[in-house]
Amino acid sequence: MTRQNNMLERLFNIKQSGSDPRTEMLAGLTTFLTMAYIIFVNPSILGDAGMPKEAVFVATCLVAALGSAVMGLYANYPIAMAPGMGLNAYFAYAVVLGMKVPWQAALGAVFVSGCLFILVSVFGLRAMIVNGIPRSLRVAITVGLGMFLALIALKNAGIVVASEPTLVKVGDLHQGGAIMAMIGFLLIVTLDRLRVRGAILIGIIAVTVLSFFFGGNEFHHVVSAPPSLAPTFLKLDVPGALAVGILNVIMVFFLVELFDATGTLMGVASRAGLLVEGKMERLNKALLADSAAIVAGAALGTSSTTAYIESAAGVQAGGRTGLTALTVAVLFLACLFIAPLAGVVPPYATAPALLFVACLMLRDLGDIEWGETTEAIPAAITALTIPFTYSIAEGIAFGFITYAVLKLTTGRVREVAPIVWVIAALFAFKIVYIGT
């Protein structure tokens, strides 16, 4: 046991971080319980895009394990990784279903965005891009993603349905799926407020159990050998992604991945007391781990992988080193053998989880400087047009263009970083000469 502890100490500097192996492993279990819902939600969302659910389940488990292991062993941070919420919805509903892009080409776009992410991390361009984008637009993109996710959740639950005269309307709330989704949502919020670990996972399981009694669901068995990964493995189509257009898909993946990863990494590190003079000492390693996971995920067959804010739960439980993330990796590998259980989870069981995550993504609205209209209006335009156009790309485009134009017309040109002018000009060119 002492030899094992010595090895762990050499790998993770646990004592220097003020922790111990037992605390780190318990922290890893805590983080895992708070984010394990992704093994049910991700196959459900990408399955709507026509991807084989069982293969996506395997890809989700593998890339979450790989990304978390790399983050732990290479960057030595207690931050877990998995396919990102919001990004998977953009992949499935906006790109594949909305733009009619084959899912293979969409995977190609994820792959290219991951490669771009590696380049900006290696050459140190990340700081220039992130610092150049105004905080109001960064917040607005997150809020817009949350609203987009909420719309999808309400649709999957049957609470919101299409309507010719009004575009959308309330669905039949007497249907079992809608009722169970509402129960699941209230259960998740209640458990989260009571600080119950794994609240989202418990909510999904509870609604799934109810579906056997009131939704006509059928249960077969829990454990089996992992399904085949062949239907999605290396099926990405990079030429097809480039043919769709860099601005349409790849740029959106890149920007959202960049802001999401950086914000999450800094937030969790701050919570863990791992910032030195406000900076992460190994930020570049963490970003490289993140971008490598994106590339690997595209090859395996899933949407963009990112750092998970749920890692804060493990940090709260005492996690301070990469052993926490490595524990999460091992637990995700163990999940490969419960594919039958994931297959019986209906869409209205994952809808409450989507809606809960969406609500949490709206909390940054207060950070927008509402008294300064040249900041607040572009942010509002971004957040509103993402769900209303059913396109994250269009929302970001309108936001950047509005921001640049308002700063120009109000004589505040000097407040705009060069990168904003470049992005706004590219989006304007795309709208004028290529179309939406």
C-alpha positions, 0 to 999 in steps of 0.5 A: 500500500505504501508503494502505491501511495508513493507512486501516486505521490510522485504522479500527483504531488498529493501531499503538497496539494494538502490532500490524500489518496482517499480524499482524492478518490472520494472526490472523483466519485462525487464528480462522477455521480454529478456528471454520469447523466451524460452517458444517458443524455448524449446518446439520446441527443445524438441519436436524434441526429441519426447516429447509432445510440449504442455506438455513441454510448460507447464513444461517450464513455471512452472519450470521457475516460480518455479526456479525464485521464489525460487531464489528470495525468498530464495537467494534474488538475481535478477536472473531469471531461465528457461531451459537452451539453449545449454543444451536443444539442448544436451538433444534433439539432442545428447542424444535422437536423437544421442544416441537413449536414450528414452526421459524419460531416458534423463529426469532421467539423468537430475534428477540425475545430479540435485541431484549431484549438490545439494550434491556438493552445500550442502557439499561445493565441488562446489568451489573445482571442479570449481576452479580445472577445468582450465579456458581454458576448461571452456571457451571451453565448452561454446564455443563448446556449442555455435557452436553446437547450431549454427549448429542446428539453421542453420539446422532448418532454412534449411540453412545447410543440409546433404550431402553424399560427404561433410557431410554438404552443403548449403541448398536451400536459395530460400525456404521461411523458410531460407529467413525468418530465415535470416530476423529474425536473422538480425532483432534480431541483429539490435534490440539488437544493438539498445538496444530494450528490448525483441529483441529475442522475437520480432524477433521470433514473426516477423518471425512467423507473416511472416510465415502466409503469406509466409509459409503456417502457420495457426492461430487459437486463442491466449488464452486457458486453460493451456494444460495438463502436464500429458504426461511429469509429473513424466515420468523420468526414473532414472534406464534407465538413469543409464543404459546408463552410468554416463559418457555418459550423467549424467557427461556432464549435471553435468559439464555444469550445474555447470559451466553455473550456477556458471558463470552466477550467478557471472557475473550477481551479479558482474554487479549488484554490489552484490559481496563482496570482489569478492564473492557472500555472498549467493552463496550457496543459489543461487546454491541450488535454481538452483539445486532444479530447475533442479530436479523439471524441470526433474520431470515436464518434461523439460531439465536442468534449469539454471540461465539466463544471460539475468537477466543482462538486469533487473540488468541494469534496476535497479533490485537489489533484489529477487523481480525482480526474483519473478516478472519474476516468476509471468509473466511466470505463466501468460504465461501458458494461451498462449499455442496456440500462442506457438504452431504456432511458426515454427522451422525457427522462433526460429532458428534465436534466437538459432543462435543469442544466439550461436554467443554470446556464442563465445565471450569468445574465447578471454579469452583463453591464445592462447600463451600457447599451453598446454592451447589453444590446449585442449580448441580448441579440446574441442570446435571443437569436440563438433559440429563435433562429434555432441556430447558435451560429446565426446568434453569434453572427448577429451578436458580433456584427451588432457589437461592432456596428454599435461601437462604430456608430457611437465612436467607441472604436478603440474599445473593440479588440482587433479579433472582434473586427475580424470575426464580425467582418467574416460573419458579415461577409458570410451573410451578405455573399453566402447567405444564412 
